Structure formats: structure tokens, C-alpha cells
């Protein structure tokens, strides 16, 4: 099976959104979710979690499937709506979404 992400290169899709008073940051392919009280704080925590996850996978020389997990259907659905510029269900307010290259030092 060919994987999008390897230990040498790849990218991860992220979504930062607010629901009620809480903020959420999601790294879709890694199934990482961070929560906090501000978009900026969640973005920083998510970035740190992604970097730690990739670094750990590289150090342990894990197989690529850990960097290519099956995305939770709720987040995949939200991603598709954002990508297609469709209406997002209330009470979700999206701050940002995008695909980010992974840092490999």
C-alpha cells in the first residue's frame, strides 16, 4: 500500500475551529485533537503535538501507517465541506484549515 506520508516527507491537514466557548485544533491524518480557550493557543498546541508525533515516529523508525491513520468521519466530513465551500453546521465557527508540510530535520 502506498502511503501519502513517509518518515522522510509528507503533509497533514489541519482544522482550527470554535464550538461554543471552546476551541479545537485537529490534525486529521494523525487523529490528534487539541482543545483550549483561544485559536492562537490551540494552534500552538497542535503545532507542538504534530512536531512531537513526527519526531517520535522518526526516532522509533515506525512504519508509515502511523502517519496515515484513518480520519475520524466527523472531521473528514467537515474538511470536505470546507474544501467545497459548503455551509458549516452551527454552532461550529471555523478559524482556519489547510494542508501543512511536515518538517523533517
Backbone as a ProteinNet text record, in pm:
[ID]
protein_1_A
[PRIMARY]
XXXXXXXXXXXXXXXXXXXXXXXXXXXXXXXXXXXXXXXXXXXXXXXXXXXXXXXXXXXXXXXXXXXXXXXXXXXXXXXXXXXXXXXXXXXXXXXXXXXXXXXXX
[TERTIARY]
83.7	0	87.6	57.2	132.9	75.6	165.1	122.8	155.9	67.2	88.9	209.1	214.2	321.5	419.9	547.3	653.5	734.9	835.3	921.8	1013.5	1019.3	1104.5	1029.5	901.9	827.3	678	604.1	459.2	393.1	264.2	185.4	68.2	9.1	-105.2	-209.6	-336	-446.2	-484.6	-508.4	-547.1	-671.6	-748	-865	-861.4	-880.1	-893.2	-1034.6	-1112.4	-1249.5	-1297.1	-1403.9	-1465.9	-1604.2	-1635.3	-1770.2	-1809	-1907.7	-1940.4	-1825.9	-1779.8	-1668.9	-1534.2	-1535.8	-1412.5	-1356.4	-1224.6	-1152.6	-1093.3	-1091.1	-1037.8	-939.3	-834.4	-738	-723	-735.8	-734.5	-628.6	-547.3	-454.1	-514.6	-577.7	-663.1	-592	-480.9	-414.7	-350.5	-332.7	-271.4	-374.4	-498.7	-603.9	-564.2	-503.1	-466.9	-569.8	-621.4	-714.9	-665.2	-651.1	-613.8	-730.8	-750.2	-857.1	-799.2	-867	-821	-921.8	-877.6	-967.3	-944.4	-846.1	-822.3	-770	-795.3	-747	-594.8	-533.5	-387.2	-325	-380.8	-330.5	-345.1	-458.5	-482.9	-388.8	-365.5	-273.6	-133	-88.5	44.7	53	-50.1	-51.2	-54.8	-133.8	-144.3	-11.3	53.5	183.7	285	286.3	378	347	219.4	179.5	219.2	198.4	235.6	385.9	463	608.8	657.5	600.8	638.2	602.1	487.8	440.7	533	565.5	652.9	793.8	845.1	977.8	983.8	882.4	877.9	870.8	790.5	778.3	911.6	982.3	1112.8	1215.3	1221	1318.3	1296.4	1169.8	1136.5	1137	1155.8	1155.3	1028.9	915	786.4	746	655.9	603.2	515.1	504.3	430.9	283.2	222.8	78.7	46.1	140.8	113.4	100.5	155.2	145.6	32.4	-44.9	-153.4	-274.8	-320.9	-432	-564.7	-659.7	-794.9	-853.8	-900.9	-952.6	-1092.6	-1117.1	-1249.8	-1350.8	-1461.9	-1561.1	-1615.3	-1627.4	-1675.7	-1581.7	-1451.4	-1353.6	-1335.6	-1345.8	-1336.4	-1454.2	-1572.6	-1692	-1676.8	-1626.2	-1604.6	-1502.1	-1392.9	-1290.4	-1351	-1431.2	-1491.2	-1583.8	-1657.3	-1744.9	-1662.4	-1555.2	-1469.1	-1404.5	-1354.9	-1289.6	-1386.7	-1510.5	-1612.4	-1686.1	-1642.3	-1702.5	-1851.2	-1886.7	-2026.7	-2054	-2180.8	-2221.8	-2179.5	-2120	-2077.5	-2190.1	-2225.9	-2336.5	-2305.9	-2405.5	-2394.6	-2391.2	-2322.4	-2255.1	-2105.1	-2058.8	-1916.2	-1878.6	-1768.9	-1712.8	-1567.4	-1537.2	-1402.3	-1310.5	-1196	-1094.6	-1001.9	-952.8	-863.5	-860.6	-819.2	-796.7	-696.1	-622.8	-525	-438.9	-352.7	-259.9	-119.8	-48.6	82.3	189.7	298.5	411.2	471.9	513.7	576.7	724	776.5	919.3	998.7	1097.2	1185.3	1328.1	1385.2	1523.2	1621.7
-119.1	0	124.6	218.3	342.9	441.7	502	598.3	740.6	832.7	973.9	1026	991.2	1036.1	922.7	957.7	863.5	926.9	856.4	913.6	1021.4	1033.1	1132.7	1256.3	1240.7	1354.8	1334.4	1446.3	1435.5	1566.4	1557	1672.6	1624.5	1717.2	1685.7	1795.7	1755.3	1851.9	1892.6	2022.4	2071.3	2159.2	2159	2246	2306.9	2437.7	2508.4	2566.5	2530.8	2581.5	2600.8	2679.1	2706.4	2645.2	2585.3	2533.1	2573.8	2662.2	2720.1	2810	2793	2874.1	2803.4	2680.8	2602.3	2607.1	2604.9	2598.8	2460.5	2413.4	2280.9	2292.2	2215.7	2204.8	2057.5	2021.9	1881.2	1859.7	1756.4	1709.7	1580.1	1586.8	1478.5	1344.6	1340.4	1211.9	1149	1227.2	1173.8	1150.1	1190.7	1180.5	1247.3	1364.3	1445.6	1556.5	1576.7	1685.8	1759.9	1890.3	1976.3	2068.8	2102.7	2194.6	2307.1	2422	2535.4	2647.3	2762.4	2877.1	2984.7	2964.4	3062.1	2991.3	3051.1	2994	2989.9	3097.8	3107	2998.4	2978.6	2876.4	2736.1	2709.3	2577.4	2553.2	2656.6	2642.8	2607.8	2672.8	2645.6	2503.5	2461.9	2326.2	2220.5	2245	2149	2138.1	2251.2	2250.2	2170.2	2192	2118.4	1968.5	1934.1	1792.6	1725.3	1794.2	1738.6	1715.7	1818	1804.5	1690.7	1678.4	1570.8	1433.4	1426.1	1299.8	1252.7	1346.1	1311.9	1277.3	1355.6	1329.6	1192.3	1158.7	1027.6	913.9	931.5	828.1	806	914.7	902.8	836.1	878.3	820.3	671	631.2	489.7	411.5	483.4	422.1	338.4	400.6	333.3	320.8	230.6	214.2	333.7	364.7	484.8	489.3	375.8	380.1	469.3	491.1	579.6	724.9	756.5	891.5	903.5	796.4	790.6	720.3	765.6	699.8	728.2	641.7	663.8	782.4	879.8	1003.6	980.1	1033.2	1028	1087.7	1020.1	1061.3	1202.6	1242.7	1378.1	1484.2	1463.6	1560.8	1553	1433.6	1419.8	1491.2	1477.4	1544	1696.2	1745.3	1888.9	1938.1	1862.6	1900.4	1912.1	1813.4	1814.7	1934.2	1969.8	2086.9	2214.5	2225.2	2343.5	2353.3	2241.2	2237	2274.3	2229.7	2258.4	2388.7	2463.1	2592.4	2579.5	2470.9	2448.2	2503	2515.5	2567.8	2473.1	2531.8	2456	2463.2	2348	2348.3	2430.4	2507.3	2582	2480.5	2499	2619.7	2625.2	2550.8	2548.4	2675.2	2737.9	2855.3	2822.9	2808.6	2769.7	2891.6	2879.1	2984.2	2967.1	2843.7	2816.9	2668.1	2637.4	2499.2	2500.3	2391.1	2383.6	2260	2246.1	2132.9	2189.2	2128.5	2178.3	2072.1	2113.3	2022.5	1990	1866.7	1824	1858.7	1900.1	1934	1807.3	1785.4	1670.6	1720.5	1720.6	1768.3	1654.6
0	0	0	-88.1	-96.2	4.1	83.1	184.2	140.1	172.7	143.7	223.1	351.6	439	464.7	461.9	497.6	609.1	656.4	759	702	570.4	505.2	455.7	419.9	365.7	387	376.1	388.1	427.3	454.8	497.2	580.7	652.3	736.8	719.5	714.5	706.8	848.3	866.6	998.6	988.7	1095.8	1108.1	1247.7	1254.8	1382.2	1383.9	1486.3	1490.8	1633.7	1645.1	1774	1776.5	1889.1	1911.4	2052.2	2061.6	2191.2	2235	2358.7	2409.4	2392.8	2345.2	2333.1	2191.7	2183.5	2056.7	2039.8	1914.6	1883.5	1768.2	1775.6	1666.9	1634.6	1507.3	1465.9	1358.7	1376.7	1273	1221.2	1105.2	1058.1	1042.3	969.3	941.2	1064.4	1171.1	1293.6	1403.6	1380.6	1481.8	1613.1	1599.5	1716.1	1728.2	1850.2	1876.9	2000.6	1987.6	2099.9	2129.1	2255.8	2294.2	2378.7	2373.3	2452.2	2451	2502.3	2515.9	2410.3	2322.9	2216.1	2091.4	1976	1850	1848.6	1892.9	1893.5	1982.4	2098.9	2191.5	2134.8	2074.4	2014.8	1896.7	1817.7	1704.7	1753	1859.4	1914.6	1970.2	2042.9	2099.4	1989.8	1885.1	1775.6	1701.3	1677.8	1611.2	1692.8	1821.8	1911	1909.5	1912.8	1911.8	1780.4	1668.8	1537.6	1530.8	1570.1	1566.7	1656.1	1774.3	1865.2	1810.1	1747.6	1690.4	1578.6	1487.5	1375.1	1424.5	1517.8	1573.2	1638.6	1715.7	1781.9	1680.6	1577.3	1474	1403.9	1378.8	1311.4	1401.4	1528.6	1622.2	1639.2	1645.9	1666	1534.5	1422.1	1288.9	1267.1	1299.7	1287	1140.7	1114.4	978.7	943.3	814.3	770.6	808.2	841.2	870.7	990.6	1082.4	1196.3	1152.1	1034.4	979.9	878.6	863	763.4	821.7	935.8	1003.2	932.8	956.7	904.9	981.2	906.3	965.8	1020.8	1140.3	1201.1	1103.1	1084	983.1	1007.2	1132	1164	1105.9	1122	1072.8	922	866.7	720.7	654.8	712.3	660.1	667.8	780.8	797.6	695.4	674.7	576.8	435.9	397.9	264.3	245.7	350.5	342.3	327.3	403	394.4	256.7	207.7	77.8	-35.1	-21.4	-121.9	-98	3.9	39.1	66.3	133.7	169.9	309.5	341.4	470.9	583.3	685.5	803.3	905.9	964.2	1060	1185.3	1227.8	1351.9	1465.8	1572.1	1620.4	1587.9	1490.3	1456.6	1380.2	1425.6	1357.4	1325.6	1198.5	1156.5	1152.7	1216.2	1215.8	1096.2	1075	962.3	931.7	810	771.1	657.1	644.2	536.4	548	450.6	448	471.9	565.6	603.8	583	520.9	503.1	638.3	653	776.9	773.6	887.8	898.6	926.4	844.9	864.4	867.5	986.4	1001.3	988.8
[MASK]
+++++++++++++++++++++++++++++++++++++++++++++++++++++++++++++++++++++++++++++++++++++++++++++++++++++++++

